[in-house]
Amino acid sequence: MLNVLTQGDPKAPPLIIAHGLFGSARNWGVIAKRLSDRFHVITPDMRNHGASPWFDTHSYFDMAGDLAQLIDAPAFVVGHSMGGKAAMVLALERPELVRRLIVADIAPVTYGHSQTQHIEAMRRVDLAGLEKRSDAGAALDPQVRDFLLQSLDVQGRRWTLNLDVLEAEMPRILGFPEVSGTYAGEALFLSGDESDYVLPAHRPAIKALFPKARFAKLRGAGHWLHAQKPREFEAAVRAFCV
């Protein structure tokens, strides 16, 4: 079972938030807290991330199955990037569990930009000599340094990421599995207008699996739209999850 953070009244409508690659439940703390006035927000650490168990595999069927274990009644499901693909597979495989689906800045397609360079950079960090989190920053890409450092356990001198499995499973993470059927429910594909993760060319693939898909963009946001435009992201979730 995944490690989860929960906020809000357990009797309120459930809302699951699935984070992206190298992320954690804590990344969504502010948005989860704001949404907890209306929803019972359940934010898991995905497998091989954070305080959740480490496994030898990291497929989207695995992750969708993990999410399904958290749902007792039909839930609103939000997923970003890797978490968005897991949420899509959940909706396609177990549609009865998904009340409405929000996919944040990702499409059901294979991407060509590997993230293994960040794994290699994290491995280069001298964990044995680590005194404070900022000591690890020099080896990391400045554009994602602060984000990656949130997965560094300074006291334990370890990354809370299963780097070996994430590297081995990177082709699966970048891809999207063959899934039969469609999700007949309402789905919102929300992207940043400065991101190239969801392109017009991806819409036929999206519509083939999610025939009721709607599309919206957050102005001034890139791939990390929930962090760059948290208020606007929150408003979109509130408006769609009715």
C-alpha positions, 0 to 999 in steps of 0.5 A: 500500500502506498504512503499517503497524506490526507486532508479534509473531511473523510466524508467529503467527495474523495479526490486523488492527486498522483504526482509526477516522476521524481516528485512526492505527495509533499509537492502538492501540500498547498493545493491539497490543503486549499482543496480540502475545504470541499474534498477529502484529498488523498495524495500518495507517494507513488511507488519507488518515490517518497515514503512508499514501498520500493518495487522491482517494476514501475509500469503504468499498470502497476501504478494504476493498481496502486491507485485503485487500492486507495479508492473506496468510492468513485473519486475525482482523480488528478494526475500530473505527468507520470501521475497523469499517465497512471491516472489515465490507465486507472480510468481506462482499466477501472472506470467505475472508480473514476468520477471525473479525470484531470490529466495535467500536462501529459498525453497518452503517447511516447515521449523522447526526452529521457530523464536519466540525466537527472538520475545520473546527477543524483548519483554523483552527489556525495551523500556520505559527506552531506551536511545540509541539503544545499551541499548537494545542489552543485551536481544538479540541473539548476532548472530542477534543482530545488524540486529534486532536492525535496527527495533528498533525506539529508539525515539519512544520507539517501535519496527517497527515490528508487533510482535503479528501478526508475532508470531501468524502467525509464522506457516504460515511463516515457511510453504509454501502454496498450490499453483496450477500451475507452473511458466514457466519463468526463476528462479534462486535459489541462496543460501549460501554454508554454509547455510542449507536452500536449500538442495538437497532434496528440489530440486524436490519440487522446480523443480515441481513448477519452471521447469526452475529453476537454482541453484547457491551458493555463497562461504563463505556465510550463510543464510544472503548471501546478507549481507555477500557477497554483491558484489557477490550477486549483480553480480549474480543479474546482470548476471541473470536479462537480 
